[in-house]
C-alpha cells in the first residue's frame, strides 16, 4: 500500500475509519512557515458532517499537532497531525465482513489483502481518512496565500442542477472559501439541497462535479513528460475517494472546437504575457503558463445507500442481497470540496519546492 505522496514536500496518511485515530505526516516544509491552528480548525469545519445533507456520524475532528511546530512556526522537521475517532458504531458493519457493498472497495480490498483489512466503515479506504489531508492542506494553503496564490472550488453540478460559472475570480474565490456549501448562486444551493434531501428520503444518493480555479500561480512549473502539472494533479485527485473523472480547461469539450477557437491567443497586460482566453486551463505542454489553472473533478454518488442491493457472500461465493445499515451521506460532493482544495495545495507546494527550493515558501 502506498500512502505517501510528493517528492520535495510529501504527505503520508494513516489510520482507519473506526480505528483509535487517523492522521497525516507533512514532511519537507521549510522552517519558519506560519501554522495557524484556528485556520486549520476552520478548514476541518468545511469537511465536517453538518445537518440533513450529511451522515449522522458527528466527529469533533479536533486536530492535535504533536511534532514539527514550535511557537506557531514550522521547525523544518515532519509535522504530525492526529485526529481521534470518537463517534464510531462498528456493530453496524458486522455483516460487511463477508458481504461486499456495491460501489465500495470491499471486494477489491479482499482480493488484495486476503481478509486482513479493517472493513469497519470502509477502513483505510474510507473518506474519513481525508481529514488528515485537510489538516495538512490547511498549512500549505495559508503559505500559498502569502505568496499570492489562491485556490477556490465550487459545486458546478449536483443531481442535474448547475451553478453559475466563475465571474470575478478574486471575489468568487473569497466567497467560496467562507461557505460550507460552496456554490456561487444561492438559487443553485436551494435546488441542489432539495435534490439531495429527496435522494435521502428515497434511501438513495447523488453525485456532482467540482470546478477548481487556482490564481496567482507562476508560469514555468511542471516536469514533462511524466510529471506534468496536469499529471501530478490528476494523480492526487484520483486518490480522493469517489473521484471518477478529472478534466483540465475545456476538457472533453475542447474536442468540439476548431483549432482556431481552441487555441488561446497571446497578449500582454501590464507588461505581463497572458492569453485572451483560457481553453487550456492554464497549462501547455504540461507546464503552467501563468493563467489561472482550471480543472473539474467528477464525484460519484455515495455508494452506501439504504436500498436493498444485490451482492455476493465472500465466504460461500453465493449471490445474496444486502441492506446497508449505519449512518451515511446522501451526497459527499459538498464535503469533498475542501479535500480537493487541500490536495491541490499539497501538489502545488511540492511542485514549487521542486522548482524554487523548499525555502521559497518560507516567510
C-alpha positions as CSV (number, residue, x, y, z in Angstrom):
1,X,0.0,0.0,0.0
2,X,1.4,3.4,-1.0
3,X,0.3,6.1,1.5
4,X,2.9,8.8,0.8
5,X,2.6,11.5,-2.0
6,X,5.1,14.1,-3.1
7,X,8.8,14.4,-3.8
8,X,10.2,17.5,-2.1
9,X,7.2,18.2,0.1
10,X,5.3,15.0,1.0
11,X,2.3,13.9,2.9
12,X,1.7,10.5,4.5
13,X,-1.7,9.4,5.6
14,X,-2.5,6.7,8.3
15,X,-5.4,5.2,10.2
16,X,-8.8,3.6,9.6
17,X,-12.4,4.8,9.8
18,X,-13.1,3.0,13.1
19,X,-9.6,2.9,14.5
20,X,-8.5,4.8,17.5
21,X,-7.3,7.8,15.4
22,X,-6.4,8.9,11.9
23,X,-3.9,11.4,10.8
24,X,-1.1,12.6,8.5
25,X,2.6,13.5,8.4
26,X,3.6,16.5,6.4
27,X,7.3,16.4,5.6
28,X,9.8,18.6,3.7
29,X,8.4,22.0,4.5
30,X,11.0,24.7,5.3
31,X,11.3,26.1,8.8
32,X,9.6,29.4,9.7
33,X,6.2,28.9,7.9
34,X,3.2,30.0,10.0
35,X,1.0,27.3,11.3
36,X,-2.4,28.8,12.2
37,X,-4.3,26.3,14.3
38,X,-7.5,28.4,14.1
39,X,-7.3,28.3,10.3
40,X,-6.7,24.5,10.4
41,X,-9.9,24.2,12.6
42,X,-11.9,26.3,10.1
43,X,-10.8,24.1,7.2
44,X,-11.7,21.0,9.1
45,X,-15.2,22.5,9.8
46,X,-15.7,22.7,6.0
47,X,-15.3,19.0,5.7
48,X,-17.5,18.1,8.7
49,X,-20.8,16.4,8.6
50,X,-23.4,19.0,9.1
51,X,-27.2,18.9,9.0
52,X,-29.5,16.7,6.9
53,X,-27.2,16.7,3.9
54,X,-24.6,14.6,5.6
55,X,-24.1,11.5,7.6
56,X,-25.3,11.5,11.2
57,X,-21.8,10.5,12.3
58,X,-20.6,13.6,14.2
59,X,-16.8,13.7,14.8
60,X,-15.3,16.7,16.5
61,X,-12.3,16.5,14.2
62,X,-10.0,18.4,16.6
63,X,-6.5,18.3,15.2
64,X,-3.6,17.7,17.5
65,X,-0.1,18.6,16.2
66,X,2.4,16.5,18.0
67,X,5.6,17.4,16.1
68,X,7.2,19.8,13.7
69,X,5.7,23.0,15.1
70,X,7.2,25.3,17.7
71,X,5.9,28.8,18.7
72,X,3.4,28.7,15.8
73,X,6.0,28.1,13.1
74,X,7.3,25.1,11.3
75,X,10.6,23.8,12.6
76,X,11.6,22.1,9.3
77,X,11.0,18.6,10.7
78,X,8.0,16.3,10.0
79,X,4.7,17.8,11.1
80,X,2.4,15.0,12.6
81,X,-1.4,15.6,12.8
82,X,-3.6,13.2,14.8
83,X,-7.4,13.2,14.9
84,X,-9.3,10.9,17.2
85,X,-12.3,8.8,16.2
86,X,-14.9,9.2,18.8
87,X,-18.3,8.6,17.2
88,X,-18.0,5.1,15.7
89,X,-20.6,2.3,15.6
90,X,-18.7,-0.7,14.4
91,X,-21.6,-3.1,15.1
92,X,-23.3,-1.6,12.0
93,X,-20.6,-3.2,9.9
94,X,-20.7,-6.8,11.2
95,X,-22.4,-8.2,8.1
96,X,-19.9,-6.5,5.9
97,X,-17.1,-8.8,6.9
98,X,-18.3,-11.2,4.2
99,X,-20.9,-9.2,2.1
100,X,-19.3,-6.9,-0.4
101,X,-21.0,-3.5,-0.7
102,X,-21.6,-2.5,-4.3
103,X,-19.6,0.6,-5.3
104,X,-17.2,0.2,-2.4
105,X,-13.7,-1.2,-2.2
106,X,-14.8,-4.2,-0.1
107,X,-14.3,-6.8,-2.8
108,X,-11.1,-5.3,-4.2
109,X,-9.6,-5.0,-0.7
110,X,-10.4,-8.6,0.0
111,X,-8.6,-9.7,-3.2
112,X,-5.5,-7.6,-2.3
113,X,-5.3,-8.0,1.5
114,X,-6.8,-11.5,1.8
115,X,-9.3,-10.7,4.6
116,X,-6.8,-9.0,6.9
117,X,-8.1,-5.5,6.1
118,X,-10.2,-3.5,8.6
119,X,-13.6,-3.5,6.9
120,X,-15.4,-1.3,9.5
121,X,-16.7,1.8,7.9
122,X,-14.5,1.2,4.9
123,X,-11.3,1.0,7.0
124,X,-8.4,2.7,5.3
125,X,-10.5,3.2,2.2
126,X,-13.0,5.5,3.9
127,X,-13.4,9.1,3.1
128,X,-12.8,9.6,6.8
129,X,-9.1,9.4,6.0
130,X,-9.2,12.6,4.1
131,X,-9.4,14.5,7.3
132,X,-5.6,14.2,7.6
133,X,-5.2,15.6,4.1
134,X,-7.3,18.6,5.0
135,X,-5.2,19.3,8.2
136,X,-2.0,19.1,6.1
137,X,-3.5,21.1,3.3
138,X,-4.5,24.0,5.6
139,X,-0.9,24.6,6.4
140,X,0.2,24.9,2.8
141,X,-3.0,26.8,1.7
142,X,-2.1,29.6,4.1
143,X,1.5,29.6,2.9
144,X,0.5,29.8,-0.7
145,X,-1.9,32.7,0.0
146,X,1.1,34.7,1.4
147,X,2.7,34.2,-2.0
148,X,-0.4,35.5,-3.8
149,X,-1.7,32.0,-4.8
150,X,-5.3,31.3,-4.2
151,X,-7.4,28.2,-4.6
152,X,-11.2,28.1,-4.9
153,X,-13.6,25.3,-5.7
154,X,-17.4,25.4,-6.2
155,X,-20.0,22.7,-6.8
156,X,-20.5,23.2,-10.5
157,X,-23.2,20.5,-10.8
158,X,-25.1,18.3,-8.4
159,X,-28.0,15.9,-9.3
160,X,-28.6,17.7,-12.6
161,X,-28.5,21.3,-11.1
162,X,-25.8,23.6,-12.4
163,X,-24.2,26.5,-10.5
164,X,-23.2,29.7,-12.4
165,X,-19.7,29.9,-13.8
166,X,-16.8,31.8,-12.2
167,X,-17.0,35.5,-13.0
168,X,-14.8,37.8,-10.9
169,X,-12.2,35.2,-9.8
170,X,-10.9,37.1,-6.7
171,X,-14.3,37.9,-5.3
172,X,-15.7,34.4,-6.1
173,X,-12.8,32.6,-4.5
174,X,-13.0,34.7,-1.4
175,X,-16.7,34.0,-1.2
176,X,-16.4,30.2,-1.7
177,X,-13.7,29.8,0.9
178,X,-16.2,31.0,3.6
179,X,-19.1,28.7,2.6
180,X,-19.8,25.2,3.9
181,X,-21.9,24.5,0.8
182,X,-19.7,26.1,-1.9
183,X,-21.9,27.5,-4.7
184,X,-21.8,30.9,-6.4
185,X,-25.5,31.2,-6.8
186,X,-27.8,31.0,-3.8
187,X,-30.6,29.6,-6.0
188,X,-28.3,26.7,-7.0
189,X,-27.9,25.9,-3.4
190,X,-31.6,25.7,-2.8
191,X,-32.2,23.5,-5.8
192,X,-29.2,21.2,-5.1
193,X,-30.1,20.7,-1.4
194,X,-33.6,19.9,-2.4
195,X,-32.3,17.1,-4.7
196,X,-30.0,15.8,-2.0
197,X,-32.8,15.7,0.6
198,X,-35.1,14.0,-1.9
199,X,-32.5,11.3,-2.6
200,X,-32.1,10.8,1.1
201,X,-35.8,10.3,1.6
202,X,-35.7,7.7,-1.2
203,X,-32.8,5.8,0.5
204,X,-30.6,6.8,-2.4
205,X,-27.7,9.2,-3.1
206,X,-26.5,11.7,-5.7
207,X,-23.1,12.8,-7.1
208,X,-21.7,16.0,-8.6
209,X,-18.9,17.9,-10.3
210,X,-16.5,20.3,-8.6
211,X,-14.7,23.1,-10.5
212,X,-11.5,24.4,-9.2
213,X,-9.5,27.6,-10.1
214,X,-6.0,28.5,-9.0
215,X,-5.0,32.1,-9.4
216,X,-1.6,33.7,-9.0
217,X,0.4,30.6,-9.9
218,X,3.6,31.4,-11.8
219,X,4.5,30.2,-15.3
220,X,7.1,27.5,-15.9
221,X,6.0,24.9,-13.3
222,X,5.7,21.3,-14.3
223,X,8.1,18.4,-15.2
224,X,7.3,16.9,-18.6
225,X,6.9,14.3,-19.7
226,X,5.7,12.2,-16.8
227,X,5.4,14.7,-14.0
228,X,3.4,17.3,-15.8
229,X,1.4,19.7,-13.7
230,X,-1.8,18.0,-15.0
231,X,-0.4,14.6,-14.4
232,X,0.6,15.1,-10.8
233,X,-2.7,16.9,-10.0
234,X,-4.7,14.1,-11.6
235,X,-2.7,11.6,-9.7
236,X,-3.6,13.0,-6.3
237,X,-7.2,13.9,-7.3
238,X,-7.9,10.4,-8.4
239,X,-6.6,9.3,-4.9
240,X,-9.6,11.1,-3.3
241,X,-12.4,8.6,-2.6
242,X,-15.3,8.7,-5.0
243,X,-13.5,10.8,-7.7
244,X,-14.1,9.2,-11.1
245,X,-13.1,11.9,-13.6
246,X,-10.7,14.9,-13.9
247,X,-10.5,17.3,-16.9
248,X,-8.5,20.5,-17.4
249,X,-9.5,23.7,-19.1
250,X,-12.4,22.9,-21.5
251,X,-11.6,19.2,-21.0
252,X,-13.5,16.9,-23.3
253,X,-15.5,19.9,-24.6
254,X,-12.4,21.2,-26.4
255,X,-12.8,18.3,-28.9
256,X,-15.9,20.1,-30.3
257,X,-13.9,23.2,-31.2
258,X,-11.8,24.1,-34.2
259,X,-8.1,24.8,-33.6
260,X,-8.8,28.4,-34.4
261,X,-11.1,28.7,-31.4
262,X,-9.4,26.1,-29.1
263,X,-6.1,28.0,-29.2
264,X,-5.5,30.7,-26.6
265,X,-4.2,33.8,-28.3
266,X,-1.3,35.5,-26.6
267,X,-1.3,39.2,-25.5
268,X,0.4,41.4,-22.9
269,X,-1.2,43.1,-19.9
270,X,0.7,45.5,-17.8
271,X,3.9,44.1,-19.2
272,X,3.0,40.5,-18.4
273,X,2.4,37.8,-21.0
274,X,-1.1,36.3,-20.8
275,X,-3.8,34.8,-23.1
276,X,-7.1,36.2,-24.2
277,X,-8.9,33.0,-23.5
278,X,-8.1,30.0,-21.2
279,X,-9.5,27.0,-23.0
280,X,-6.4,25.0,-22.0
281,X,-6.8,25.7,-18.3
282,X,-3.5,27.4,-17.6
283,X,-1.3,24.5,-18.8
284,X,0.5,23.9,-22.1
285,X,3.0,21.1,-22.6
286,X,2.4,20.0,-19.1
287,X,3.8,23.4,-17.8
288,X,1.9,26.3,-16.3
289,X,1.6,29.4,-18.4
290,X,0.7,31.8,-15.7
291,X,-3.0,31.9,-16.4
292,X,-5.5,30.5,-13.9
293,X,-5.3,26.7,-13.5
294,X,-8.8,25.4,-14.1
295,X,-10.0,21.8,-13.7
296,X,-13.1,19.9,-12.9
297,X,-13.5,16.8,-10.7
298,X,-16.3,14.2,-11.0
299,X,-17.6,12.9,-7.7
300,X,-19.8,9.8,-7.9
301,X,-22.9,9.3,-5.8
302,X,-22.2,8.0,-2.3
303,X,-22.1,4.1,-2.7
304,X,-23.7,3.5,0.7
305,X,-27.4,3.7,0.1
306,X,-30.4,2.2,2.1
307,X,-32.0,0.5,-0.9
308,X,-31.6,-3.3,-1.0
309,X,-28.8,-4.3,-3.4
310,X,-27.5,-7.4,-5.0
311,X,-24.1,-8.7,-3.9
312,X,-22.2,-11.9,-3.1
313,X,-21.2,-13.7,0.1
314,X,-17.4,-13.8,0.0
315,X,-17.4,-16.9,2.2
316,X,-19.8,-19.0,0.2
317,X,-19.4,-17.2,-3.1
318,X,-23.2,-17.3,-3.4
319,X,-25.3,-14.5,-4.7
320,X,-27.3,-12.7,-2.0
321,X,-28.7,-9.3,-1.1
322,X,-27.5,-6.6,1.2
323,X,-29.4,-3.9,3.1
324,X,-26.8,-1.4,4.4
325,X,-27.3,-0.1,7.9
326,X,-25.4,2.6,9.7
327,X,-25.0,6.4,9.0
328,X,-24.2,7.6,5.5
329,X,-24.1,10.7,3.4
330,X,-26.8,11.2,0.7
331,X,-24.1,13.2,-1.1
332,X,-20.5,13.9,-0.5
333,X,-19.7,16.4,-3.2
334,X,-20.1,19.4,-0.8
335,X,-17.8,17.8,1.8
336,X,-15.3,16.8,-0.9
337,X,-14.7,20.4,-1.9
338,X,-12.3,21.2,0.8
339,X,-10.5,17.9,0.2
340,X,-9.9,18.9,-3.4
341,X,-8.6,22.3,-2.3
342,X,-6.3,20.7,0.2
343,X,-4.7,18.1,-2.1
344,X,-4.4,20.7,-4.9
345,X,-2.4,22.9,-2.4
346,X,-0.2,20.0,-1.5
347,X,0.7,19.3,-5.1
348,X,1.3,23.0,-5.9
349,X,3.5,23.4,-2.9
350,X,5.6,20.3,-3.9
351,X,5.9,21.5,-7.4
352,X,7.0,25.0,-6.3
353,X,9.6,23.5,-4.0
354,X,11.0,21.3,-6.8
355,X,11.3,24.4,-9.0
356,X,12.5,27.0,-6.5
357,X,13.6,25.1,-3.4
358,X,11.8,24.5,-0.1
359,X,12.8,27.9,1.3
360,X,10.6,29.6,-1.3
361,X,7.5,29.2,0.8
362,X,9.1,30.4,4.0
363,X,8.3,33.9,5.1
